[in-house]
């Protein structure tokens, strides 16, 4: 059997879940949830937490771009959970949503590496990252946003597993519909996913060109666009109806076209900006990018960053579809960090402004966690001769070391 055949067979096997592997994502989510539940904020958290809680409880209109999906799902959760404190209900909604995101992330990590210790290590590293943990215990929009990002990563992995010859197959088209749905929902929630959507669309077009199927893809584009706009516009229809009801908590008036456009485009903040105040971009770009790496170090520790770098190099060295996937994810991360740093007009020298910007580094943390897991799996395979109990002790020691590093950093 040739090396290419072996590699192809390994990739086919890697994409399938067998036996107890199907339980591992559930286990990772169920183990993350008690941690979030025990550390749940008992009342109204800081930042936008109070506003989002009141909006979800009263079906109002949140600050731009409105977050209609969060409001509707949060209201349903608020009705279903019999807690006396409205803030605690929405805080619990964040904990549950983040636990689901951890489970979805573990699913793709396991499918990619086929190593349970590596998948659990990656999922737990992500679940206990300080920023992830922070926004898992308060009413905020980031838990739901990370759930959409992990859905995107699952779709990306499934797409990478299908060869170019299967471009027009039913499985590939289902994935295209999945991308359209996720991007549409993201447009009705957190717009920063567009910085991952743009490279994804370019990748899909490149694959269609390489397979000489561009014309066929364009023929199906109307259906894909219909799914996208339905997922995006139907939730936003809620904003217009909410404004017509004159709710108790309402930011602006989205009942008119001008009001809706202003809200959707965040014109009161500044479209494609974090704030209305204008600051220089060119001179601060490198400063903001350096802050990304400083904040990434606080989330992963130097050991985690080193393993992520090893994971990227491992995929690149393998060549083939692994190299394509690592290049694509690297482009997504770079595109996001550079463009977000450029578009962000908050002052990095002010602690409050830097803290606001830091939470937007949660999005690239998801694909970086995949690189970390691949790096962890590479080390695991190199010490495979060590008894399993020794490996699990090593995993626990690394987890303890990371926890100690973060505790000291705090």
C-alpha positions in Angstrom: 0.0 0.0 0.0 1.4 3.4 -1.0 2.0 6.2 1.5 -0.7 8.3 -0.2 -3.2 5.5 0.1 -2.4 5.1 3.8 -2.7 8.8 4.4 -6.1 8.9 2.6 -7.4 5.9 4.6 -6.2 7.5 7.8 -8.1 10.7 7.0 -11.3 8.8 6.2 -11.1 6.9 9.5 -10.3 10.1 11.3 -13.5 11.8 10.3 -15.7 9.0 11.8 -16.9 8.7 15.4 -17.1 5.2 16.7 -18.0 3.7 20.1 -17.5 5.8 23.2 -15.9 8.6 21.2 -19.4 9.9 20.6 -19.8 10.4 24.4 -16.6 12.5 24.8 -18.1 15.8 23.6 -20.9 15.3 26.0 -18.5 14.6 28.8 -16.5 17.7 28.1 -19.6 19.9 28.1 -21.0 18.2 31.2 -17.7 18.7 33.1 -17.5 22.3 32.1 -21.0 23.2 33.1 -20.6 22.4 36.9 -17.5 24.7 37.0 -19.5 27.5 35.4 -22.5 26.8 37.6 -20.5 26.8 40.9 -18.9 30.1 39.9 -22.0 31.7 38.4 -22.5 35.4 39.1 -25.5 35.5 41.5 -26.8 38.8 40.3 -26.3 41.4 37.7 -22.8 41.4 36.2 -20.7 44.2 34.9 -20.6 45.8 31.5 -23.6 45.2 29.3 -25.0 42.4 31.6 -27.7 44.5 33.2 -29.0 45.9 29.9 -29.0 42.5 28.2 -30.8 40.9 31.2 -33.5 43.5 31.2 -33.9 43.4 27.4 -34.2 39.6 27.4 -36.7 39.6 30.3 -38.9 42.3 28.8 -38.4 41.6 25.1 -36.9 45.0 24.4 -34.2 46.2 22.1 -30.5 45.9 23.1 -27.7 48.3 22.0 -26.6 48.1 18.4 -26.7 45.8 16.5 -29.6 44.7 18.7 -28.7 41.0 19.3 -32.2 39.7 18.4 -31.2 36.0 18.6 -29.8 36.4 22.1 -32.9 38.4 23.2 -35.3 35.8 21.9 -33.4 32.7 23.2 -32.7 34.5 26.5 -36.4 35.3 26.9 -37.4 31.7 26.3 -34.8 30.5 28.8 -36.0 33.2 31.3 -39.5 31.8 31.0 -38.5 28.2 31.3 -36.1 28.4 34.3 -37.9 28.9 37.6 -35.4 31.1 39.4 -36.5 34.1 41.4 -33.6 36.3 40.1 -33.9 37.3 36.5 -30.2 38.1 36.3 -29.4 34.6 37.6 -31.5 33.0 34.9 -29.7 34.8 32.1 -26.3 34.1 33.7 -27.3 30.4 33.7 -28.2 30.7 30.1 -24.6 31.9 29.3 -23.2 28.9 31.4 -25.3 26.4 29.5 -24.5 28.0 26.1 -20.8 28.0 26.8 -20.9 24.4 27.9 -22.5 23.5 24.6 -19.8 25.4 22.8 -17.1 23.4 24.7 -18.8 20.2 23.7 -18.9 21.2 20.0 -15.3 22.2 20.2 -14.4 18.9 21.7 -16.3 17.1 18.9 -14.1 18.6 16.2 -10.9 18.2 18.2 -11.6 14.5 18.7 -12.6 14.1 15.0 -9.4 15.7 14.0 -6.9 14.1 16.3 -8.7 10.8 17.2 -7.0 11.0 20.6 -9.3 11.4 23.7 -6.7 12.9 26.0 -5.7 15.5 23.4 -9.4 16.4 22.7 -10.2 16.7 26.4 -7.0 18.7 27.0 -8.0 21.1 24.2 -11.6 21.4 25.3 -10.7 22.0 29.0 -8.0 24.5 28.1 -10.6 26.5 26.2 -13.3 26.0 28.8 -11.1 27.3 31.6 -9.4 30.1 29.7 -9.9 33.3 31.8 -11.9 35.2 29.2 -14.1 32.2 28.3 -14.8 31.5 32.0 -15.5 35.1 32.6 -18.2 35.3 30.0 -19.6 31.9 30.8 -20.9 33.1 34.2 -22.6 36.4 33.3 -25.4 37.5 31.0 -23.4 38.4 27.8 -23.5 37.8 24.1 -20.1 36.1 23.8 -21.2 32.6 24.9 -23.7 32.4 22.1 -21.1 33.9 19.7 -18.6 31.2 20.6 -21.2 28.5 20.0 -21.6 29.8 16.5 -17.8 29.9 16.0 -17.5 26.3 17.1 -20.3 25.4 14.7 -18.3 27.1 12.0 -15.1 25.2 12.9 -17.1 21.9 12.7 -18.2 22.8 9.2 -14.7 23.8 8.2 -13.3 20.4 9.4 -16.1 18.5 7.6 -15.4 20.5 4.4 -11.7 19.8 4.6 -12.4 16.1 4.8 -14.1 15.9 1.5 -11.9 15.7 -1.6 -12.2 18.1 -4.6 -13.9 15.4 -6.6 -16.9 15.4 -4.2 -17.5 19.2 -4.6 -21.0 18.7 -6.1 -21.9 15.8 -3.8 -24.9 15.9 -1.5 -22.6 16.1 1.6 -20.8 19.1 0.2 -24.0 20.9 -0.6 -25.3 20.3 2.9 -22.2 21.9 4.3 -22.7 24.9 2.0 -26.2 25.2 3.5 -24.7 24.9 6.9 -22.2 27.7 6.2 -25.0 29.9 4.9 -27.1 29.3 8.0 -24.3 29.9 10.5 -23.2 33.1 8.7 -26.8 34.3 8.6 -27.3 33.7 12.3 -24.0 35.5 13.0 -25.2 38.5 11.0 -28.2 38.6 13.4 -26.0 38.3 16.5 -22.3 39.3 16.5 -20.9 40.8 13.3 -17.3 39.9 13.9 -17.9 36.4 12.5 -17.8 38.2 9.1 -14.0 38.3 9.5 -14.0 34.5 9.4 -16.8 34.3 6.8 -14.8 36.3 4.2 -11.8 33.9 4.0 -14.3 31.0 4.1 -16.2 32.2 1.0 -12.8 32.8 -0.8 -11.8 29.2 0.1 -15.1 27.8 -1.2 -14.7 29.7 -4.4 -11.1 28.5 -4.8 -12.2 24.9 -4.3 -14.9 25.3 -6.9 -12.5 26.8 -9.4 -9.9 24.1 -8.7 -12.7 21.5 -9.3 -13.9 23.4 -12.4 -17.4 23.6 -10.8 -17.7 27.4 -10.4 -20.6 27.6 -12.8 -22.5 24.9 -10.9 -21.8 26.6 -7.6 -23.1 29.9 -9.0 -26.3 28.1 -10.1 -26.9 27.1 -6.5 -25.9 30.5 -5.1 -29.5 31.8 -5.0 -30.6 29.1 -2.6 -27.6 29.6 -0.4 -28.2 33.4 -0.3 -31.9 32.7 0.5 -30.9 30.6 3.5 -28.4 33.3 4.6 -30.8 36.2 4.4 -33.6 34.2 6.0 -31.4 33.3 9.0 -30.3 36.9 9.2 -33.4 38.9 8.5 -36.1 36.9 10.3 -34.5 37.5 13.7 -34.1 41.2 12.8 -37.8 41.4 12.0 -38.2 41.1 15.8 -36.5 44.4 16.3 -39.0 46.2 14.2 -42.0 44.6 15.9 -40.4 45.2 19.3 -40.0 48.9 18.6 -43.6 49.1 17.5 -44.7 47.7 20.9 -42.7 50.5 22.7 -41.0 48.1 25.1 -39.8 49.1 28.6 -36.1 48.8 27.5 -35.5 50.0 24.0 -32.3 51.4 22.4 -33.4 53.7 19.5 -36.3 53.1 17.2 -35.9 50.2 14.7 -39.6 50.5 13.6 -38.6 52.7 10.6 -36.1 51.9 7.8 -33.8 54.7 8.9 -33.9 53.6 12.5 -33.3 49.9 11.5 -30.4 50.8 9.3 -28.9 52.9 12.0 -29.2 50.1 14.5 -28.0 47.3 12.2 -25.0 49.3 11.0 -24.1 50.5 14.5 -24.0 54.1 13.3 -24.3 55.4 16.8 -21.1 53.6 17.7 -19.5 54.0 14.3 -19.9 51.4 11.6 -17.0 48.9 11.6 -15.7 50.6 14.8 -15.9 49.9 18.5 -16.6 53.5 19.5 -17.6 56.8 18.1 -14.4 58.6 19.1 -11.8 58.6 16.3 -8.2 57.8 17.0 -5.3 57.1 14.6 -5.1 53.7 13.1 -1.7 53.3 11.5 0.4 54.3 14.5 -1.6 52.1 16.9 -2.0 49.0 14.7 1.2 47.2 15.8 0.4 48.2 19.4 -3.0 46.5 19.2 -1.6 43.4 17.5 1.1 43.1 20.3 -1.8 43.3 22.8 -3.4 40.3 21.1 -0.3 38.2 21.8 -0.1 39.5 25.3 -3.7 38.6 25.9 -3.3 35.2 24.2 -0.4 34.5 26.6 -2.8 35.2 29.5 -5.4 32.7 28.0 -3.1 29.8 27.0 0.2 30.4 28.9 3.6 30.2 27.1 3.3 26.4 27.1 -0.1 26.5 25.4 1.2 28.9 22.8 4.2 26.7 22.1 2.0 23.7 21.6 -0.3 25.7 19.3 2.8 26.6 17.2 3.8 22.9 17.2 0.3 22.0 16.0 0.4 24.4 13.1 3.9 23.2 12.1 2.7 19.5 12.3 -0.2 20.1 10.0 1.9 22.1 7.6 4.6 19.5 7.5 2.1 16.7 6.6 1.1 18.4 3.4 -2.0 17.7 1.4 -5.4 18.6 2.9 -3.8 19.1 6.3 -1.5 21.8 4.9 -4.5 23.5 3.2 -6.5 23.4 6.4 -3.7 24.8 8.6 -3.1 27.6 6.0 -6.7 28.4 5.9 -7.1 28.6 9.6 -3.9 30.6 9.9 -5.2 33.1 7.3 -8.5 33.4 9.2 -6.7 34.1 12.5 -4.3 36.6 10.8 -7.1 38.3 8.9 -9.2 38.7 12.0 -6.4 40.0 14.2 -5.0 42.5 11.7 -8.3 43.9 10.4 -9.9 44.0 13.9 -6.8 45.8 15.2 -7.1 48.2 12.4 -10.8 48.8 12.7 -10.8 49.1 16.5 -10.6 52.8 17.4 -10.4 52.5 21.1 -7.3 53.8 22.9 -5.1 50.9 23.9 -3.4 53.0 26.6 -6.6 53.2 28.6 -7.2 50.1 30.8 -11.0 50.2 30.2 -10.6 50.4 26.4 -8.1 47.6 26.4 -10.3 45.4 28.4 -13.2 46.0 26.0 -11.0 45.1 23.1 -9.5 42.0 24.8 -12.9 40.2 24.8 -12.9 40.2 21.1 -9.9 37.9 21.0 -12.2 35.1 22.0 -13.1 34.4 18.4 -9.5 33.5 17.1 -9.0 31.5 20.3 -11.2 28.8 18.9 -9.1 27.8 15.9 -5.9 28.4 18.0 -7.2 25.8 20.4 -7.4 23.3 17.5 -3.7 24.0 16.8 -2.9 23.5 20.5 -4.7 20.2 20.5 -2.8 19.0 17.4 0.4 19.9 19.1 -0.6 18.1 22.3 -1.5 15.0 20.2 1.9 15.1 18.5 3.7 15.1 21.9 1.3 12.3 23.0 2.2 10.1 20.1 5.9 10.6 20.7 5.5 9.3 24.3 3.0 6.6 23.4 5.3 4.0 25.0 4.7 5.5 28.4 2.0 3.7 30.4 -1.4 5.3 30.2 -1.5 6.2 33.8 1.7 8.2 33.3 0.2 10.0 30.4 -2.9 11.0 32.3 -0.7 12.1 35.2 1.2 14.3 32.6 -2.1 15.7 31.4 -3.1 16.5 35.0 0.3 18.1 35.7 0.0 20.3 32.6 -3.5 21.3 33.6 -2.3 22.1 37.2 0.6 24.1 35.8 -1.7 26.1 33.6 -4.1 26.8 36.4 -1.2 27.9 38.6 0.1 30.2 35.9 -3.3 31.8 35.5 -3.8 32.1 39.2 -0.4 33.9 39.5 -1.2 36.1 36.6 -4.5 37.2 38.2 
